[in-house]
């Protein structure tokens, strides 16, 4: 039950961050970096994962993300 509330809160916060970033006129790259920072914060603070491990999990460049995204789109 607690995990579900935490997940809903995290999704809500990410949605808010992304919305504010996009409304402020930032690019998709800026929105991606904001989501990446939020994932890092959540990983360390809420899940208790050591910083360096969390950084490895969330340290994908925007260009790498877009290449992988495009591959998925092309495959469907």
N, CA, C and O atoms as a Tinker XYZ file with bonds, in Angstrom:
   304  protein
     1  N      0.823000   -1.187000    0.000000    73     2
     2  CA     0.000000    0.000000    0.000000    64     1     3
     3  C      0.871000    1.256000    0.000000    63     2     4     5
     4  O      0.628000    2.188000   -0.766000    81     3
     5  N      1.897000    1.271000    0.874000    73     3     6
     6  CA     2.797000    2.425000    0.946000    64     5     7
     7  C      3.544000    2.612000   -0.366000    63     6     8     9
     8  O      3.705000    3.733000   -0.850000    81     7
     9  N      4.003000    1.487000   -0.943000    73     7    10
    10  CA     4.745000    1.552000   -2.201000    64     9    11
    11  C      3.879000    2.132000   -3.313000    63    10    12    13
    12  O      4.363000    2.895000   -4.150000    81    11
    13  N      2.602000    1.772000   -3.320000    73    11    14
    14  CA     1.700000    2.267000   -4.347000    64    13    15
    15  C      1.511000    3.781000   -4.213000    63    14    16    17
    16  O      1.502000    4.496000   -5.215000    81    15
    17  N      1.360000    4.270000   -2.979000    73    15    18
    18  CA     1.216000    5.709000   -2.758000    64    17    19
    19  C      2.487000    6.439000   -3.161000    63    18    20    21
    20  O      2.431000    7.508000   -3.770000    81    19
    21  N      3.629000    5.862000   -2.822000    73    19    22
    22  CA     4.908000    6.465000   -3.176000    64    21    23
    23  C      5.062000    6.532000   -4.685000    63    22    24    25
    24  O      5.520000    7.541000   -5.221000    81    23
    25  N      4.682000    5.461000   -5.375000    73    23    26
    26  CA     4.775000    5.432000   -6.832000    64    25    27
    27  C      3.869000    6.478000   -7.448000    63    26    28    29
    28  O      4.279000    7.184000   -8.370000    81    27
    29  N      2.646000    6.592000   -6.957000    73    27    30
    30  CA     1.719000    7.593000   -7.483000    64    29    31
    31  C      2.254000    8.999000   -7.251000    63    30    32    33
    32  O      2.143000    9.861000   -8.122000    81    31
    33  N      2.839000    9.233000   -6.070000    73    31    34
    34  CA     3.410000   10.534000   -5.762000    64    33    35
    35  C      4.577000   10.838000   -6.698000    63    34    36    37
    36  O      4.697000   11.952000   -7.209000    81    35
    37  N      5.433000    9.844000   -6.920000    73    35    38
    38  CA     6.591000   10.031000   -7.808000    64    37    39
    39  C      6.128000   10.336000   -9.227000    63    38    40    41
    40  O      6.661000   11.238000   -9.874000    81    39
    41  N      5.147000    9.595000   -9.712000    73    39    42
    42  CA     4.623000    9.835000  -11.060000    64    41    43
    43  C      4.035000   11.240000  -11.143000    63    42    44    45
    44  O      4.236000   11.946000  -12.131000    81    43
    45  N      3.321000   11.635000  -10.121000    73    43    46
    46  CA     2.745000   12.976000  -10.092000    64    45    47
    47  C      3.810000   14.058000  -10.109000    63    46    48    49
    48  O      3.667000   15.066000  -10.801000    81    47
    49  N      4.876000   13.853000   -9.349000    73    47    50
    50  CA     5.957000   14.832000   -9.303000    64    49    51
    51  C      6.682000   14.906000  -10.641000    63    50    52    53
    52  O      7.016000   15.993000  -11.113000    81    51
    53  N      6.924000   13.755000  -11.246000    73    51    54
    54  CA     7.588000   13.739000  -12.549000    64    53    55
    55  C      6.721000   14.439000  -13.586000    63    54    56    57
    56  O      7.215000   15.230000  -14.389000    81    55
    57  N      5.437000   14.146000  -13.564000    73    55    58
    58  CA     4.510000   14.785000  -14.491000    64    57    59
    59  C      4.515000   16.295000  -14.304000    63    58    60    61
    60  O      4.528000   17.047000  -15.279000    81    59
    61  N      4.505000   16.731000  -13.067000    73    59    62
    62  CA     4.530000   18.161000  -12.779000    64    61    63
    63  C      5.821000   18.792000  -13.275000    63    62    64    65
    64  O      5.797000   19.851000  -13.902000    81    63
    65  N      6.940000   18.151000  -13.000000    73    63    66
    66  CA     8.239000   18.680000  -13.440000    64    65    67
    67  C      8.297000   18.790000  -14.957000    63    66    68    69
    68  O      8.725000   19.808000  -15.501000    81    67
    69  N      7.868000   17.745000  -15.627000    73    67    70
    70  CA     7.890000   17.748000  -17.087000    64    69    71
    71  C      6.960000   18.831000  -17.622000    63    70    72    73
    72  O      7.326000   19.570000  -18.536000    81    71
    73  N      5.778000   18.927000  -17.064000    73    71    74
    74  CA     4.819000   19.933000  -17.526000    64    73    75
    75  C      5.364000   21.341000  -17.352000    63    74    76    77
    76  O      5.259000   22.169000  -18.257000    81    75
    77  N      5.944000   21.613000  -16.192000    73    75    78
    78  CA     6.505000   22.941000  -15.946000    64    77    79
    79  C      7.673000   23.234000  -16.872000    63    78    80    81
    80  O      7.833000   24.355000  -17.354000    81    79
    81  N      8.477000   22.230000  -17.111000    73    79    82
    82  CA     9.617000   22.416000  -18.006000    64    81    83
    83  C      9.138000   22.737000  -19.414000    63    82    84    85
    84  O      9.652000   23.655000  -20.054000    81    83
    85  N      8.156000   21.985000  -19.898000    73    83    86
    86  CA     7.645000   22.216000  -21.252000    64    85    87
    87  C      6.910000   23.548000  -21.348000    63    86    88    89
    88  O      7.020000   24.241000  -22.359000    81    87
    89  N      6.164000   23.915000  -20.312000    73    87    90
    90  CA     5.450000   25.182000  -20.325000    64    89    91
    91  C      6.409000   26.368000  -20.307000    63    90    92    93
    92  O      6.095000   27.439000  -20.826000    81    91
    93  N      7.558000   26.172000  -19.715000    73    91    94
    94  CA     8.548000   27.243000  -19.648000    64    93    95
    95  C      9.255000   27.439000  -20.985000    63    94    96    97
    96  O     10.101000   28.324000  -21.112000    81    95
    97  N      8.922000   26.636000  -21.968000    73    95    98
    98  CA     9.489000   26.794000  -23.296000    64    97    99
    99  C     10.796000   26.044000  -23.494000    63    98   100   101
   100  O     11.521000   26.312000  -24.452000    81    99
   101  N     11.103000   25.122000  -22.618000    73    99   102
   102  CA    12.330000   24.355000  -22.752000    64   101   103
   103  C     12.156000   23.270000  -23.812000    63   102   104   105
   104  O     11.038000   22.945000  -24.211000    81   103
   105  N     13.259000   22.729000  -24.247000    73   103   106
   106  CA    13.244000   21.710000  -25.277000    64   105   107
   107  C     12.958000   20.343000  -24.680000    63   106   108   109
   108  O     12.908000   20.178000  -23.461000    81   107
   109  N     12.770000   19.367000  -25.557000    73   107   110
   110  CA    12.615000   17.994000  -25.104000    64   109   111
   111  C     13.868000   17.545000  -24.359000    63   110   112   113
   112  O     13.789000   16.773000  -23.404000    81   111
   113  N     15.020000   18.033000  -24.804000    73   111   114
   114  CA    16.277000   17.692000  -24.138000    64   113   115
   115  C     16.241000   18.178000  -22.680000    63   114   116   117
   116  O     16.655000   17.458000  -21.772000    81   115
   117  N     15.752000   19.380000  -22.469000    73   115   118
   118  CA    15.641000   19.914000  -21.114000    64   117   119
   119  C     14.683000   19.091000  -20.271000    63   118   120   121
   120  O     14.949000   18.829000  -19.098000    81   119
   121  N     13.572000   18.684000  -20.862000    73   119   122
   122  CA    12.608000   17.853000  -20.146000    64   121   123
   123  C     13.227000   16.508000  -19.794000    63   122   124   125
   124  O     13.011000   15.985000  -18.701000    81   123
   125  N     14.004000   15.944000  -20.733000    73   123   126
   126  CA    14.672000   14.665000  -20.470000    64   125   127
   127  C     15.635000   14.795000  -19.295000    63   126   128   129
   128  O     15.658000   13.940000  -18.410000    81   127
   129  N     16.427000   15.859000  -19.285000    73   127   130
   130  CA    17.390000   16.050000  -18.201000    64   129   131
   131  C     16.694000   16.278000  -16.859000    63   130   132   133
   132  O     17.190000   15.848000  -15.817000    81   131
   133  N     15.563000   16.943000  -16.888000    73   131   134
   134  CA    14.802000   17.146000  -15.649000    64   133   135
   135  C     14.275000   15.817000  -15.126000    63   134   136   137
   136  O     14.335000   15.559000  -13.923000    81   135
   137  N     13.761000   14.974000  -16.010000    73   135   138
   138  CA    13.282000   13.650000  -15.590000    64   137   139
   139  C     14.444000   12.811000  -15.065000    63   138   140   141
   140  O     14.290000   12.057000  -14.104000    81   139
   141  N     15.596000   12.944000  -15.695000    73   139   142
   142  CA    16.779000   12.198000  -15.269000    64   141   143
   143  C     17.196000   12.623000  -13.854000    63   142   144   145
   144  O     17.540000   11.777000  -13.029000    81   143
   145  N     17.166000   13.913000  -13.578000    73   143   146
   146  CA    17.499000   14.412000  -12.226000    64   145   147
   147  C     16.490000   13.895000  -11.200000    63   146   148   149
   148  O     16.863000   13.521000  -10.088000    81   147
   149  N     15.227000   13.876000  -11.577000    73   147   150
   150  CA    14.189000   13.377000  -10.669000    64   149   151
   151  C     14.387000   11.891000  -10.397000    63   150   152   153
   152  O     14.214000   11.449000   -9.261000    81   151
   153  N     14.745000   11.112000  -11.412000    73   151   154
   154  CA    15.006000    9.685000  -11.221000    64   153   155
   155  C     16.185000    9.476000  -10.283000    63   154   156   157
   156  O     16.150000    8.591000   -9.429000    81   155
   157  N     17.216000   10.275000  -10.434000    73   155   158
   158  CA    18.392000   10.171000   -9.573000    64   157   159
   159  C     18.025000   10.484000   -8.124000    63   158   160   161
   160  O     18.420000    9.763000   -7.208000    81   159
   161  N     17.273000   11.553000   -7.923000    73   159   162
   162  CA    16.849000   11.928000   -6.573000    64   161   163
   163  C     16.005000   10.831000   -5.949000    63   162   164   165
   164  O     16.214000   10.458000   -4.795000    81   163
   165  N     15.050000   10.315000   -6.714000    73   163   166
   166  CA    14.167000    9.262000   -6.206000    64   165   167
   167  C     14.959000    7.995000   -5.883000    63   166   168   169
   168  O     14.729000    7.345000   -4.863000    81   167
   169  N     15.870000    7.667000   -6.745000    73   167   170
   170  CA    16.680000    6.467000   -6.585000    64   169   171
   171  C     17.466000    6.522000   -5.277000    63   170   172   173
   172  O     17.494000    5.549000   -4.524000    81   171
   173  N     18.094000    7.647000   -5.013000    73   171   174
   174  CA    18.941000    7.794000   -3.828000    64   173   175
   175  C     18.102000    7.983000   -2.563000    63   174   176   177
   176  O     18.315000    7.286000   -1.571000    81   175
   177  N     17.153000    8.918000   -2.592000    73   175   178
   178  CA    16.407000    9.274000   -1.389000    64   177   179
   179  C     15.342000    8.252000   -1.005000    63   178   180   181
   180  O     15.224000    7.892000    0.166000    81   179
   181  N     14.574000    7.789000   -1.970000    73   179   182
   182  CA    13.434000    6.950000   -1.649000    64   181   183
   183  C     13.757000    5.466000   -1.657000    63   182   184   185
   184  O     13.146000    4.694000   -0.919000    81   183
   185  N     14.715000    5.060000   -2.486000    73   183   186
   186  CA    15.016000    3.647000   -2.575000    64   185   187
   187  C     16.287000    3.277000   -1.832000    63   186   188   189
   188  O     16.572000    2.092000   -1.658000    81   187
   189  N     17.060000    4.267000   -1.387000    73   187   190
   190  CA    18.242000    4.010000   -0.600000    64   189   191
   191  C     19.392000    3.380000   -1.360000    63   190   192   193
   192  O     20.272000    2.767000   -0.756000    81   191
   193  N     19.398000    3.520000   -2.666000    73   191   194
   194  CA    20.467000    2.948000   -3.481000    64   193   195
   195  C     21.669000    3.897000   -3.417000    63   194   196   197
   196  O     21.497000    5.113000   -3.499000    81   195
   197  N     22.892000    3.348000   -3.272000    73   195   198
   198  CA    24.076000    4.216000   -3.235000    64   197   199
   199  C     24.155000    5.114000   -4.469000    63   198   200   201
   200  O     23.759000    4.718000   -5.565000    81   199
   201  N     24.665000    6.312000   -4.278000    73   199   202
   202  CA    24.684000    7.327000   -5.326000    64   201   203
   203  C     25.337000    6.829000   -6.613000    63   202   204   205
   204  O     24.779000    7.006000   -7.695000    81   203
   205  N     26.511000    6.208000   -6.508000    73   203   206
   206  CA    27.225000    5.790000   -7.723000    64   205   207
   207  C     26.450000    4.730000   -8.507000    63   206   208   209
   208  O     26.490000    4.729000   -9.738000    81   207
   209  N     25.745000    3.831000   -7.817000    73   207   210
   210  CA    24.937000    2.825000   -8.507000    64   209   211
   211  C     23.750000    3.481000   -9.201000    63   210   212   213
   212  O     23.402000    3.137000  -10.331000    81   211
   213  N     23.148000    4.416000   -8.513000    73   211   214
   214  CA    22.003000    5.129000   -9.074000    64   213   215
   215  C     22.439000    5.941000  -10.298000    63   214   216   217
   216  O     21.740000    5.979000  -11.310000    81   215
   217  N     23.583000    6.578000  -10.193000    73   215   218
   218  CA    24.090000    7.377000  -11.295000    64   217   219
   219  C     24.327000    6.513000  -12.532000    63   218   220   221
   220  O     24.034000    6.940000  -13.649000    81   219
   221  N     24.851000    5.313000  -12.345000    73   219   222
   222  CA    25.068000    4.400000  -13.471000    64   221   223
   223  C     23.744000    4.031000  -14.135000    63   222   224   225
   224  O     23.676000    3.896000  -15.357000    81   223
   225  N     22.700000    3.868000  -13.335000    73   223   226
   226  CA    21.388000    3.490000  -13.869000    64   225   227
   227  C     20.728000    4.619000  -14.645000    63   226   228   229
   228  O     19.996000    4.373000  -15.604000    81   227
   229  N     20.983000    5.845000  -14.238000    73   227   230
   230  CA    20.272000    6.989000  -14.817000    64   229   231
   231  C     21.149000    7.842000  -15.720000    63   230   232   233
   232  O     20.712000    8.900000  -16.174000    81   231
   233  N     22.361000    7.414000  -15.986000    73   231   234
   234  CA    23.324000    8.249000  -16.701000    64   233   235
   235  C     23.341000    7.980000  -18.206000    63   234   236   237
   236  O     24.412000    7.813000  -18.789000    81   235
   237  N     22.200000    7.936000  -18.823000    73   235   238
   238  CA    22.104000    7.749000  -20.277000    64   237   239
   239  C     21.977000    9.134000  -20.917000    63   238   240   241
   240  O     21.143000    9.943000  -20.509000    81   239
   241  N     22.801000    9.390000  -21.911000    73   239   242
   242  CA    22.743000   10.695000  -22.572000    64   241   243
   243  C     21.424000   10.839000  -23.333000    63   242   244   245
   244  O     20.774000    9.853000  -23.681000    81   243
   245  N     21.055000   12.075000  -23.576000    73   243   246
   246  CA    19.829000   12.345000  -24.326000    64   245   247
   247  C     19.924000   11.754000  -25.730000    63   246   248   249
   248  O     18.958000   11.181000  -26.234000    81   247
   249  N     21.084000   11.895000  -26.354000    73   247   250
   250  CA    21.256000   11.365000  -27.710000    64   249   251
   251  C     21.122000    9.842000  -27.732000    63   250   252   253
   252  O     20.514000    9.284000  -28.645000    81   251
   253  N     21.689000    9.170000  -26.725000    73   251   254
   254  CA    21.559000    7.714000  -26.631000    64   253   255
   255  C     20.098000    7.327000  -26.420000    63   254   256   257
   256  O     19.599000    6.388000  -27.041000    81   255
   257  N     19.415000    8.061000  -25.537000    73   255   258
   258  CA    17.991000    7.826000  -25.299000    64   257   259
   259  C     17.193000    7.972000  -26.598000    63   258   260   261
   260  O     16.344000    7.134000  -26.900000    81   259
   261  N     17.462000    9.025000  -27.362000    73   259   262
   262  CA    16.719000    9.253000  -28.603000    64   261   263
   263  C     17.007000    8.163000  -29.641000    63   262   264   265
   264  O     16.101000    7.758000  -30.370000    81   263
   265  N     18.254000    7.682000  -29.717000    73   263   266
   266  CA    18.573000    6.593000  -30.650000    64   265   267
   267  C     17.788000    5.338000  -30.282000    63   266   268   269
   268  O     17.186000    4.695000  -31.141000    81   267
   269  N     17.802000    4.994000  -28.978000    73   267   270
   270  CA    17.071000    3.804000  -28.527000    64   269   271
   271  C     15.579000    3.968000  -28.759000    63   270   272   273
   272  O     14.900000    3.027000  -29.170000    81   271
   273  N     15.073000    5.161000  -28.494000    73   271   274
   274  CA    13.646000    5.455000  -28.694000    64   273   275
   275  C     13.269000    5.267000  -30.153000    63   274   276   277
   276  O     12.250000    4.652000  -30.470000    81   275
   277  N     14.109000    5.806000  -31.045000    73   275   278
   278  CA    13.827000    5.707000  -32.474000    64   277   279
   279  C     13.869000    4.264000  -32.946000    63   278   280   281
   280  O     13.082000    3.873000  -33.808000    81   279
   281  N     14.787000    3.458000  -32.387000    73   279   282
   282  CA    14.850000    2.036000  -32.743000    64   281   283
   283  C     13.557000    1.325000  -32.379000    63   282   284   285
   284  O     13.056000    0.507000  -33.151000    81   283
   285  N     13.018000    1.631000  -31.211000    73   283   286
   286  CA    11.757000    1.021000  -30.781000    64   285   287
   287  C     10.628000    1.449000  -31.720000    63   286   288   289
   288  O      9.807000    0.625000  -32.121000    81   287
   289  N     10.588000    2.725000  -32.067000    73   287   290
   290  CA     9.551000    3.220000  -32.965000    64   289   291
   291  C      9.669000    2.546000  -34.329000    63   290   292   293
   292  O      8.664000    2.131000  -34.905000    81   291
   293  N     10.889000    2.436000  -34.847000    73   291   294
   294  CA    11.100000    1.830000  -36.149000    64   293   295
   295  C     10.735000    0.349000  -36.176000    63   294   296   297
   296  O     10.298000   -0.165000  -37.205000    81   295
   297  N     10.915000   -0.339000  -35.043000    73   295   298
   298  CA    10.610000   -1.763000  -34.964000    64   297   299
   299  C      9.111000   -2.049000  -34.936000    63   298   300   301
   300  O      8.696000   -3.180000  -35.185000    81   299
   301  N      8.302000   -1.047000  -34.638000    73   299   302
   302  CA     6.855000   -1.281000  -34.550000    64   301   303
   303  C      6.185000   -0.809000  -35.755000    63   302   304
   304  O      4.965000   -0.920000  -35.867000    81   303
